[in-house]
Amino acid sequence: MAKGILIAAMNIGNAADDEFHDWYDTEHLPERQRVPGFLVCQRWMGTQDRRTSIATYDLDNVGVLQSPGYTAIGGENLSPWSKRVTGHVERLMRFEGEQVLPGDQLPPDNAGGLLLNSMNVDAAHEAEFNEWYNKEHIPALAAVPGVLCARRFRATSANRRYVALYHLQSPEVQLTAAWKSAANTPWTDRMRPHFRDHLRVVCARYVRAA
C-alpha cells in the first residue's frame, strides 16, 4: 500500500512566536509522533516569510488519520492549548493524501530545505499533467545536484488535489542553474497555464532556538 502524508501549512498570524513554537514542540508534534502509523514528523519554516510554518507527517498509509490513536487527539478532540493557538493562525493548506511517486519512499533526515508545490489542474488537461509530472518533471528535478528526494502525492482530502515535495540539501538548491534548466522545459511551459490554486513555498528546516 502507498505511503500516506498529512501536511499542515499555516501562517502564524496573530499567535505569539514563542507560544506557537512551544506548543508545536512540546505538545502538538509529540502527540502525533506517539500515534501508531506516524512514521516521520518534520517541521519547516518559510524562507521568504519566517511566519510561514509547514509540518509534514509521513504515514504508514492515509488510513492512519481515521485510526483511534489519531482521532483521539485530532478534530473535536484537540487539546485546549491546540484550540487556542490554532484559533490565531491562518491556515494555508491542510493536505491528506497518498504517495503517487515513488509510492513508498520516506524522506531523508538530513535535508536542510524543502520545496512544497501544491495545485489543482484544469480537468481537461489532468491526464497530460500527470504524464508530464511522472515522466519528465519529477525525474528531471530528482536528478538535480542537491535534491535528496522528490515525491508526488494525490489528495484524499484537501482543497488542492496534488502536492510535490522536494527535500533539498539547502533551500538555495532551487535557485541553481541546474534546477532552473530542469524545471523550465517546453513541456513544463505548456502545462503551467492549466495550474489552478497554485501554492509554492520554499522552506528551511526548523531548528528550535536554544
BELZI-V553031 format. One record per helix or strand. SS is the DSSP state (H for helix, E for strand). FROM is the first residue (numbers start at 1). TO is the last residue. If there is no record, write none. Layout:
ss=SS from=FROM to=TO
ss=SS from=FROM to=TO
//
This chain:
ss=E from=4 to=11
ss=H from=17 to=33
ss=E from=38 to=46
ss=E from=52 to=59
ss=H from=62 to=66
ss=H from=68 to=71
ss=H from=75 to=77
ss=H from=80 to=86
ss=E from=90 to=101
ss=E from=113 to=121
ss=H from=123 to=142
ss=E from=147 to=157
ss=E from=162 to=168
ss=H from=171 to=175
ss=H from=177 to=183
ss=H from=186 to=192
ss=E from=195 to=205
//
